[in-house]
Amino acid sequence: MQTTAERMALIRQAAEKFKAKQKVQAKFKRDESTQKVHELDKHFERDERHWNDAPRYANDYYGEVYRQTTRFDNDWD
């Protein structure tokens, strides 16, 4: 049979182990979220393949199909 002091010692030991585990998990979460932010920053950096002008992109890549599709866009005025 355990005494109260022995039980309290076991509880303290378990609490320390739990705190250590929580600390590791919190660090992992911080590192993971920081890594995601850096990946997003890299993704949104200026890239020569990135198009800012949608009509130019459509014209360059779809040409005649784009022009045929959009030729009546202003007929609603």
C-alpha positions as CSV (number, residue, x, y, z in Angstrom):
1,M,0.0,0.0,0.0
2,Q,1.2,3.5,-0.8
3,T,1.5,6.4,1.5
4,T,0.2,9.8,0.7
5,A,3.7,11.1,0.2
6,E,4.5,8.4,-2.3
7,R,1.3,9.1,-4.2
8,M,2.1,12.8,-4.3
9,A,5.6,12.1,-5.5
10,L,4.2,9.9,-8.4
11,I,1.7,12.7,-9.2
12,R,4.5,15.3,-9.3
13,Q,6.6,13.0,-11.5
14,A,3.7,12.5,-13.9
15,A,3.0,16.2,-14.0
16,E,6.6,17.0,-14.9
17,K,6.5,14.4,-17.6
18,F,3.2,15.9,-18.9
19,K,4.6,19.4,-18.9
20,A,7.7,18.3,-20.8
21,K,5.5,16.6,-23.4
22,Q,3.3,19.8,-23.7
23,K,6.4,21.9,-24.2
24,V,7.7,19.7,-27.0
25,Q,4.3,19.8,-28.7
26,A,4.1,23.6,-28.4
27,K,7.5,24.0,-29.9
28,F,6.6,21.7,-32.8
29,K,3.4,23.7,-33.5
30,R,5.4,27.0,-33.4
31,D,8.0,25.6,-35.8
32,E,5.4,24.1,-38.1
33,S,3.4,27.3,-38.3
34,T,6.5,29.4,-38.9
35,Q,7.5,27.0,-41.7
36,K,4.1,27.4,-43.3
37,V,4.4,31.2,-43.2
38,H,7.8,31.0,-44.9
39,E,6.4,28.7,-47.6
40,L,3.6,31.1,-48.3
41,D,6.0,34.0,-48.5
42,K,8.1,32.0,-51.0
43,H,4.9,31.2,-53.0
44,F,3.8,34.8,-53.2
45,E,7.3,36.3,-54.1
46,R,7.5,38.0,-57.4
47,D,7.8,35.3,-60.1
48,E,8.4,35.8,-63.8
49,R,5.8,33.1,-64.5
50,H,3.1,35.0,-62.5
51,W,0.6,37.0,-64.6
52,N,-0.9,40.2,-63.3
53,D,-2.7,41.0,-66.5
54,A,-5.5,38.5,-67.1
55,P,-6.5,39.7,-70.6
56,R,-2.9,39.6,-71.7
57,Y,-2.6,36.1,-70.3
58,A,-5.7,35.0,-72.1
59,N,-4.7,36.5,-75.3
60,D,-1.2,35.0,-75.2
61,Y,-2.3,31.5,-74.3
62,Y,-5.7,31.2,-75.9
63,G,-5.5,33.7,-78.7
64,E,-8.4,33.4,-81.2
65,V,-10.6,31.5,-78.7
66,Y,-10.3,34.3,-76.3
67,R,-11.0,37.0,-78.9
68,Q,-14.1,35.0,-80.2
69,T,-15.4,34.7,-76.6
70,T,-14.9,38.3,-75.6
71,R,-15.8,40.1,-78.8
72,F,-19.5,40.7,-77.8
73,D,-18.7,41.7,-74.2
74,N,-19.4,45.4,-74.9
75,D,-22.7,44.8,-76.8
76,W,-24.8,45.2,-73.6
77,D,-24.3,49.0,-73.4
